[in-house]
């Protein structure tokens, strides 16, 4: 369990650094899962990382659930449309 939490924390840190490189200067470990814009990017990043390892996938699934609770219904709908195209 601690290993999964550690993996999740590392994924969050990596995503924060990636978003900062993209110009999102105010993103941090606390708001990446709650801010609508940051969490949208984080959600997409996590989906791209699925399949690398079982341990990582377990941590990613937990983070996806956390982020999914904060994405607006309109964003979820757009995401579903883009996946079906």
N, CA, C and O atoms as a printed pandas DataFrame, in Angstrom:
     atom_number atom_name residue_name chain_id  residue_number  x_coord  y_coord  z_coord
0              1         N          UNK        A               1    0.821   -1.200    0.000
1              2        CA          UNK        A               1    0.000    0.000    0.000
2              3         C          UNK        A               1    0.859    1.255    0.000
3              4         O          UNK        A               1    0.588    2.208   -0.731
4              5         N          UNK        A               2    1.909    1.244    0.837
5              6        CA          UNK        A               2    2.785    2.418    0.890
6              7         C          UNK        A               2    3.491    2.615   -0.443
7              8         O          UNK        A               2    3.728    3.745   -0.870
8              9         N          UNK        A               3    3.832    1.484   -1.108
9             10        CA          UNK        A               3    4.509    1.580   -2.400
10            11         C          UNK        A               3    3.597    2.247   -3.420
11            12         O          UNK        A               3    4.044    3.082   -4.208
12            13         N          UNK        A               4    2.302    1.875   -3.406
13            14        CA          UNK        A               4    1.356    2.463   -4.338
14            15         C          UNK        A               4    1.213    3.962   -4.079
15            16         O          UNK        A               4    1.152    4.751   -5.022
16            17         N          UNK        A               5    1.159    4.353   -2.818
17            18        CA          UNK        A               5    1.060    5.765   -2.472
18            19         C          UNK        A               5    2.302    6.511   -2.928
19            20         O          UNK        A               5    2.216    7.640   -3.410
20            21         N          UNK        A               6    3.455    5.876   -2.775
21            22        CA          UNK        A               6    4.708    6.472   -3.213
22            23         C          UNK        A               6    4.715    6.650   -4.731
23            24         O          UNK        A               6    5.157    7.680   -5.239
24            25         N          UNK        A               7    4.226    5.645   -5.447
25            26        CA          UNK        A               7    4.146    5.741   -6.905
26            27         C          UNK        A               7    3.206    6.873   -7.294
27            28         O          UNK        A               7    3.509    7.664   -8.187
28            29         N          UNK        A               8    2.059    6.945   -6.617
29            30        CA          UNK        A               8    1.096    8.010   -6.903
30            31         C          UNK        A               8    1.685    9.382   -6.671
31            32         O          UNK        A               8    1.483   10.294   -7.472
32            33         N          UNK        A               9    2.420    9.534   -5.567
33            34        CA          UNK        A               9    3.038   10.829   -5.283
34            35         C          UNK        A               9    4.067   11.182   -6.351
35            36         O          UNK        A               9    4.149   12.336   -6.770
36            37         N          UNK        A              10    4.845   10.212   -6.793
37            38        CA          UNK        A              10    5.836   10.459   -7.856
38            39         C          UNK        A              10    5.152   10.851   -9.165
39            40         O          UNK        A              10    5.635   11.728   -9.882
40            41         N          UNK        A              11    4.030   10.204   -9.476
41            42        CA          UNK        A              11    3.285   10.555  -10.688
42            43         C          UNK        A              11    2.764   11.985  -10.612
43            44         O          UNK        A              11    2.789   12.719  -11.600
44            45         N          UNK        A              12    2.297   12.368   -9.446
45            46        CA          UNK        A              12    1.817   13.743   -9.259
46            47         C          UNK        A              12    2.967   14.724   -9.443
47            48         O          UNK        A              12    2.818   15.730  -10.136
48            49         N          UNK        A              13    4.120   14.439   -8.824
49            50        CA          UNK        A              13    5.278   15.337   -8.959
50            51         C          UNK        A              13    5.716   15.465  -10.417
51            52         O          UNK        A              13    6.027   16.562  -10.880
52            53         N          UNK        A              14    5.740   14.343  -11.137
53            54        CA          UNK        A              14    6.126   14.370  -12.554
54            55         C          UNK        A              14    5.150   15.219  -13.364
55            56         O          UNK        A              14    5.555   16.003  -14.222
56            57         N          UNK        A              15    3.868   15.052  -13.082
57            58        CA          UNK        A              15    2.851   15.802  -13.824
58            59         C          UNK        A              15    2.930   17.290  -13.521
59            60         O          UNK        A              15    2.766   18.115  -14.420
60            61         N          UNK        A              16    3.179   17.641  -12.269
61            62        CA          UNK        A              16    3.332   19.053  -11.904
62            63         C          UNK        A              16    4.506   19.652  -12.672
63            64         O          UNK        A              16    4.391   20.740  -13.237
64            65         N          UNK        A              17    5.626   18.949  -12.693
65            66        CA          UNK        A              17    6.802   19.450  -13.427
66            67         C          UNK        A              17    6.510   19.590  -14.916
67            68         O          UNK        A              17    6.931   20.559  -15.549
68            69         N          UNK        A              18    5.795   18.631  -15.468
69            70        CA          UNK        A              18    5.450   18.683  -16.898
70            71         C          UNK        A              18    4.537   19.873  -17.199
71            72         O          UNK        A              18    4.736   20.579  -18.188
72            73         N          UNK        A              19    3.541   20.090  -16.348
73            74        CA          UNK        A              19    2.633   21.221  -16.557
74            75         C          UNK        A              19    3.359   22.561  -16.382
75            76         O          UNK        A              19    3.063   23.526  -17.087
76            77         N          UNK        A              20    4.293   22.614  -15.457
77            78        CA          UNK        A              20    5.074   23.847  -15.284
78            79         C          UNK        A              20    5.901   24.133  -16.530
79            80         O          UNK        A              20    6.038   25.287  -16.938
80            81         N          UNK        A              21    6.454   23.084  -17.135
81            82        CA          UNK        A              21    7.211   23.269  -18.382
82            83         C          UNK        A              21    6.301   23.752  -19.510
83            84         O          UNK        A              21    6.758   24.434  -20.427
84            85         N          UNK        A              22    5.018   23.403  -19.446
85            86        CA          UNK        A              22    4.054   23.860  -20.445
86            87         C          UNK        A              22    3.559   25.282  -20.174
87            88         O          UNK        A              22    2.784   25.833  -20.955
88            89         N          UNK        A              23    4.012   25.872  -19.063
89            90        CA          UNK        A              23    3.667   27.256  -18.772
90            91         C          UNK        A              23    2.657   27.459  -17.662
91            92         O          UNK        A              23    2.278   28.595  -17.381
92            93         N          UNK        A              24    2.208   26.381  -17.020
93            94        CA          UNK        A              24    1.255   26.508  -15.913
94            95         C          UNK        A              24    2.040   26.720  -14.618
95            96         O          UNK        A              24    2.304   25.771  -13.879
96            97         N          UNK        A              25    2.408   27.966  -14.354
97            98        CA          UNK        A              25    3.298   28.280  -13.232
98            99         C          UNK        A              25    2.681   28.061  -11.859
99           100         O          UNK        A              25    3.411   27.845  -10.891
100          101         N          UNK        A              26    1.359   28.111  -11.748
101          102        CA          UNK        A              26    0.718   28.010  -10.438
102          103         C          UNK        A              26    0.290   26.598  -10.059
103          104         O          UNK        A              26   -0.282   26.398   -8.988
104          105         N          UNK        A              27    0.554   25.626  -10.909
105          106        CA          UNK        A              27    0.175   24.252  -10.596
106          107         C          UNK        A              27    1.064   23.724   -9.469
107          108         O          UNK        A              27    2.252   24.040   -9.407
108          109         N          UNK        A              28    0.481   22.920   -8.584
109          110        CA          UNK        A              28    1.245   22.291   -7.518
110          111         C          UNK        A              28    0.606   20.958   -7.146
111          112         O          UNK        A              28   -0.428   20.584   -7.700
112          113         N          UNK        A              29    1.219   20.248   -6.211
113          114        CA          UNK        A              29    0.740   18.923   -5.817
114          115         C          UNK        A              29   -0.663   18.955   -5.228
115          116         O          UNK        A              29   -1.369   17.948   -5.258
116          117         N          UNK        A              30   -1.074   20.100   -4.692
117          118        CA          UNK        A              30   -2.390   20.204   -4.072
118          119         C          UNK        A              30   -3.496   20.508   -5.068
119          120         O          UNK        A              30   -4.608   19.997   -4.929
120          121         N          UNK        A              31   -3.212   21.329   -6.069
121          122        CA          UNK        A              31   -4.296   21.751   -6.961
122          123         C          UNK        A              31   -4.354   20.985   -8.282
123          124         O          UNK        A              31   -5.272   21.204   -9.073
124          125         N          UNK        A              32   -3.411   20.107   -8.534
125          126        CA          UNK        A              32   -3.417   19.385   -9.807
126          127         C          UNK        A              32   -4.616   18.439   -9.923
127          128         O          UNK        A              32   -5.042   18.116  -11.032
128          129         N          UNK        A              33   -5.157   18.000   -8.800
129          130        CA          UNK        A              33   -6.313   17.104   -8.846
130          131         C          UNK        A              33   -7.636   17.836   -8.651
131          132         O          UNK        A              33   -8.700   17.238   -8.806
132          133         N          UNK        A              34   -7.583   19.118   -8.313
133          134        CA          UNK        A              34   -8.827   19.834   -8.032
134          135         C          UNK        A              34   -9.121   20.965   -9.005
135          136         O          UNK        A              34  -10.288   21.269   -9.249
136          137         N          UNK        A              35   -8.102   21.591   -9.561
137          138        CA          UNK        A              35   -8.316   22.668  -10.529
138          139         C          UNK        A              35   -8.802   22.060  -11.843
139          140         O          UNK        A              35   -8.253   21.064  -12.315
140          141         N          UNK        A              36   -9.829   22.660  -12.424
141          142        CA          UNK        A              36  -10.444   22.081  -13.617
142          143         C          UNK        A              36   -9.460   21.940  -14.777
143          144         O          UNK        A              36   -9.436   20.904  -15.441
144          145         N          UNK        A              37   -8.661   22.952  -15.024
145          146        CA          UNK        A              37   -7.715   22.907  -16.146
146          147         C          UNK        A              37   -6.569   21.941  -15.845
147          148         O          UNK        A              37   -6.243   21.084  -16.667
148          149         N          UNK        A              38   -5.967   22.079  -14.683
149          150        CA          UNK        A              38   -4.834   21.213  -14.337
150          151         C          UNK        A              38   -5.264   19.748  -14.302
151          152         O          UNK        A              38   -4.561   18.879  -14.817
152          153         N          UNK        A              39   -6.419   19.476  -13.695
153          154        CA          UNK        A              39   -6.856   18.090  -13.569
154          155         C          UNK        A              39   -7.195   17.487  -14.932
155          156         O          UNK        A              39   -7.020   16.286  -15.139
156          157         N          UNK        A              40   -7.673   18.308  -15.855
157          158        CA          UNK        A              40   -7.951   17.816  -17.204
158          159         C          UNK        A              40   -6.664   17.326  -17.862
159          160         O          UNK        A              40   -6.635   16.231  -18.425
160          161         N          UNK        A              41   -5.601   18.125  -17.796
161          162        CA          UNK        A              41   -4.306   17.719  -18.352
162          163         C          UNK        A              41   -3.749   16.503  -17.613
163          164         O          UNK        A              41   -3.224   15.579  -18.234
164          165         N          UNK        A              42   -3.867   16.511  -16.292
165          166        CA          UNK        A              42   -3.362   15.410  -15.485
166          167         C          UNK        A              42   -4.079   14.109  -15.851
167          168         O          UNK        A              42   -3.444   13.060  -15.963
168          169         N          UNK        A              43   -5.390   14.177  -16.034
169          170        CA          UNK        A              43   -6.187   13.020  -16.422
170          171         C          UNK        A              43   -5.662   12.434  -17.737
171          172         O          UNK        A              43   -5.478   11.223  -17.854
172          173         N          UNK        A              44   -5.425   13.295  -18.713
173          174        CA          UNK        A              44   -4.922   12.834  -20.013
174          175         C          UNK        A              44   -3.525   12.216  -19.873
175          176         O          UNK        A              44   -3.231   11.198  -20.500
176          177         N          UNK        A              45   -2.673   12.830  -19.056
177          178        CA          UNK        A              45   -1.333   12.298  -18.833
178          179         C          UNK        A              45   -1.396   10.906  -18.208
179          180         O          UNK        A              45   -0.673    9.996  -18.613
180          181         N          UNK        A              46   -2.270   10.758  -17.221
181          182        CA          UNK        A              46   -2.398    9.471  -16.544
182          183         C          UNK        A              46   -2.874    8.392  -17.512
183          184         O          UNK        A              46   -2.353    7.277  -17.501
184          185         N          UNK        A              47   -3.847    8.710  -18.339
185          186        CA          UNK        A              47   -4.363    7.742  -19.313
186          187         C          UNK        A              47   -3.252    7.278  -20.257
187          188         O          UNK        A              47   -3.202    6.109  -20.637
188          189         N          UNK        A              48   -2.369    8.196  -20.629
189          190        CA          UNK        A              48   -1.263    7.855  -21.525
190          191         C          UNK        A              48   -0.263    6.898  -20.868
191          192         O          UNK        A              48    0.417    6.141  -21.561
192          193         N          UNK        A              49   -0.173    6.930  -19.542
193          194        CA          UNK        A              49    0.802    6.109  -18.818
194          195         C          UNK        A              49    0.297    4.716  -18.483
195          196         O          UNK        A              49    1.076    3.871  -18.041
196          197         N          UNK        A              50   -0.986    4.459  -18.683
197          198        CA          UNK        A              50   -1.524    3.134  -18.365
198          199         C          UNK        A              50   -0.832    2.053  -19.189
199          200         O          UNK        A              50   -0.538    2.245  -20.369
200          201         N          UNK        A              51   -0.579    0.918  -18.550
201          202        CA          UNK        A              51   -0.001   -0.221  -19.247
202          203         C          UNK        A              51    1.491   -0.392  -19.063
203          204         O          UNK        A              51    2.073   -1.339  -19.594
204          205         N          UNK        A              52    2.122    0.502  -18.323
205          206        CA          UNK        A              52    3.570    0.388  -18.133
206          207         C          UNK        A              52    3.928   -0.695  -17.118
207          208         O          UNK        A              52    4.906   -1.418  -17.306
208          209         N          UNK        A              53    3.144   -0.814  -16.039
209          210        CA          UNK        A              53    3.350   -1.869  -15.044
210          211         C          UNK        A              53    2.091   -1.989  -14.196
211          212         O          UNK        A              53    1.304   -1.047  -14.101
212          213         N          UNK        A              54    1.906   -3.149  -13.585
213          214        CA          UNK        A              54    0.712   -3.376  -12.777
214          215         C          UNK        A              54    0.685   -2.450  -11.564
215          216         O          UNK        A              54   -0.361   -1.891  -11.234
216          217         N          UNK        A              55    1.818   -2.285  -10.906
217          218        CA          UNK        A              55    1.875   -1.428   -9.722
218          219         C          UNK        A              55    1.539    0.021  -10.092
219          220         O          UNK        A              55    0.786    0.704   -9.398
220          221         N          UNK        A              56    2.115    0.458  -11.194
221          222        CA          UNK        A              56    1.867    1.823  -11.649
222          223         C          UNK        A              56    0.406    1.985  -12.062
223          224         O          UNK        A              56   -0.216    3.007  -11.775
224          225         N          UNK        A              57   -0.132    0.983  -12.731
225          226        CA          UNK        A              57   -1.529    1.041  -13.159
226          227         C          UNK        A              57   -2.481    1.143  -11.977
227          228         O          UNK        A              57   -3.490    1.844  -12.057
228          229         N          UNK        A              58   -2.178    0.455  -10.882
229          230        CA          UNK        A              58   -3.019    0.536   -9.687
230          231         C          UNK        A              58   -3.017    1.959   -9.128
231          232         O          UNK        A              58   -4.068    2.491   -8.772
232          233         N          UNK        A              59   -1.847    2.565   -9.054
233          234        CA          UNK        A              59   -1.743    3.942   -8.566
234          235         C          UNK        A              59   -2.441    4.898   -9.530
235          236         O          UNK        A              59   -3.120    5.831   -9.103
236          237         N          UNK        A              60   -2.275    4.665  -10.821
237          238        CA          UNK        A              60   -2.910    5.514  -11.833
238          239         C          UNK        A              60   -4.421    5.420  -11.727
239          240         O          UNK        A              60   -5.107    6.437  -11.824
240          241         N          UNK        A              61   -4.953    4.226  -11.532
241          242        CA          UNK        A              61   -6.406    4.060  -11.415
242          243         C          UNK        A              61   -6.948    4.845  -10.223
243          244         O          UNK        A              61   -8.007    5.466  -10.317
244          245         N          UNK        A              62   -6.231    4.819   -9.110
245          246        CA          UNK        A              62   -6.657    5.588   -7.937
246          247         C          UNK        A              62   -6.643    7.086   -8.245
247          248         O          UNK        A              62   -7.575    7.808   -7.888
248          249         N          UNK        A              63   -5.589    7.545   -8.906
249          250        CA          UNK        A              63   -5.502    8.963   -9.253
250          251         C          UNK        A              63   -6.569    9.350  -10.274
251          252         O          UNK        A              63   -7.140   10.437  -10.189
252          253         N          UNK        A              64   -6.838    8.475  -11.232
253          254        CA          UNK        A              64   -7.871    8.759  -12.226
254          255         C          UNK        A              64   -9.234    8.932  -11.560
255          256         O          UNK        A              64  -10.002    9.820  -11.930
256          257         N          UNK        A              65   -9.527    8.089  -10.587
257          258        CA          UNK        A              65  -10.794    8.214   -9.861
258          259         C          UNK        A              65  -10.855    9.546   -9.122
259          260         O          UNK        A              65  -11.885   10.220   -9.127
260          261         N          UNK        A              66   -9.749    9.919   -8.491
261          262        CA          UNK        A              66   -9.697   11.177   -7.755
262          263         C          UNK        A              66   -9.909   12.359   -8.703
263          264         O          UNK        A              66  -10.694   13.261   -8.411
264          265         N          UNK        A              67   -9.214   12.350   -9.823
265          266        CA          UNK        A              67   -9.306   13.443  -10.795
266          267         C          UNK        A              67  -10.676   13.449  -11.454
267          268         O          UNK        A              67  -11.261   14.512  -11.662
268          269         N          UNK        A              68  -11.185   12.287  -11.778
269          270        CA          UNK        A              68  -12.467   12.180  -12.457
270          271         C          UNK        A              68  -13.585   12.827  -11.645
271          272         O          UNK        A              68  -14.552   13.330  -12.218
272          273         N          UNK        A              69  -13.464   12.819  -10.333
273          274        CA          UNK        A              69  -14.464   13.440   -9.476
274          275         C          UNK        A              69  -14.453   14.961   -9.566
275          276         O          UNK        A              69  -15.408   15.610   -9.138
276          277         N          UNK        A              70  -13.391   15.536  -10.114
277          278        CA          UNK        A              70  -13.269   16.994  -10.183
278          279         C          UNK        A              70  -13.431   17.571  -11.582
279          280         O          UNK        A              70  -13.505   18.789  -11.741
280          281         N          UNK        A              71  -13.488   16.711  -12.605
281          282        CA          UNK        A              71  -13.662   17.212  -13.965
282          283         C          UNK        A              71  -15.139   17.498  -14.180
283          284         O          UNK        A              71  -15.996   16.695  -13.811
284          285         N          UNK        A              72  -15.427   18.632  -14.771
285          286        CA          UNK        A              72  -16.825   19.029  -14.975
286          287         C          UNK        A              72  -17.524   18.072  -15.935
287          288         O          UNK        A              72  -16.867   17.428  -16.752
288          289         N          UNK        A              73  -18.868   17.972  -15.843
289          290        CA          UNK        A              73  -19.609   17.094  -16.754
290          291         C          UNK        A              73  -19.379   17.439  -18.230
291          292         O          UNK        A              73  -19.348   16.539  -19.069
292          293         N          UNK        A              74  -19.220   18.708  -18.557
293          294        CA          UNK        A              74  -18.974   19.102  -19.948
294          295         C          UNK        A              74  -17.636   18.575  -20.435
295          296         O          UNK        A              74  -17.525   18.137  -21.580
296          297         N          UNK        A              75  -16.621   18.610  -19.587
297          298        CA          UNK        A              75  -15.304   18.109  -19.970
298          299         C          UNK        A              75  -15.348   16.607  -20.179
299          300         O          UNK        A              75  -14.712   16.094  -21.099
300          301         N          UNK        A              76  -16.098   15.883  -19.329
301          302        CA          UNK        A              76  -16.216   14.438  -19.481
302          303         C          UNK        A              76  -16.893   14.114  -20.806
303          304         O          UNK        A              76  -16.493   13.185  -21.508
304          305         N          UNK        A              77  -17.908   14.878  -21.137
305          306        CA          UNK        A              77  -18.638   14.640  -22.374
306          307         C          UNK        A              77  -17.731   14.872  -23.582
307          308         O          UNK        A              77  -17.741   14.079  -24.524
308          309         N          UNK        A              78  -16.951   15.946  -23.563
309          310        CA          UNK        A              78  -16.020   16.228  -24.657
310          311         C          UNK        A              78  -14.992   15.118  -24.779
311          312         O          UNK        A              78  -14.647   14.703  -25.885
312          313         N          UNK        A              79  -14.493   14.629  -23.624
313          314        CA          UNK        A              79  -13.494   13.576  -23.621
314          315         C          UNK        A              79  -14.061   12.300  -24.240
315          316         O          UNK        A              79  -13.361   11.624  -24.994
316          317         N          UNK        A              80  -15.315   11.956  -23.937
317          318        CA          UNK        A              80  -15.937   10.773  -24.527
318          319         C          UNK        A              80  -16.083   10.932  -26.030
319          320         O          UNK        A              80  -15.857    9.977  -26.772
320          321         N          UNK        A              81  -16.459   12.126  -26.499
321          322        CA          UNK        A              81  -16.615   12.363  -27.932
322          323         C          UNK        A              81  -15.290   12.197  -28.641
323          324         O          UNK        A              81  -15.239   11.594  -29.713
324          325         N          UNK        A              82  -14.208   12.721  -28.067
325          326        CA          UNK        A              82  -12.906   12.639  -28.733
326          327         C          UNK        A              82  -12.402   11.201  -28.783
327          328         O          UNK        A              82  -11.637   10.851  -29.681
328          329         N          UNK        A              83  -12.816   10.362  -27.835
329          330        CA          UNK        A              83  -12.380    8.974  -27.827
330          331         C          UNK        A              83  -13.126    8.166  -28.888
331          332         O          UNK        A              83  -12.603    7.167  -29.381
332          333         N          UNK        A              84  -14.335    8.585  -29.242
333          334        CA          UNK        A              84  -15.110    7.819  -30.210
334          335         C          UNK        A              84  -14.791    8.171  -31.652
335          336         O          UNK        A              84  -15.172    7.439  -32.566
336          337         N          UNK        A              85  -14.101    9.277  -31.868
337          338        CA          UNK        A              85  -13.772    9.701  -33.234
338          339         C          UNK        A              85  -12.625    8.903  -33.804
339          340         O          UNK        A              85  -12.220    9.132  -34.944
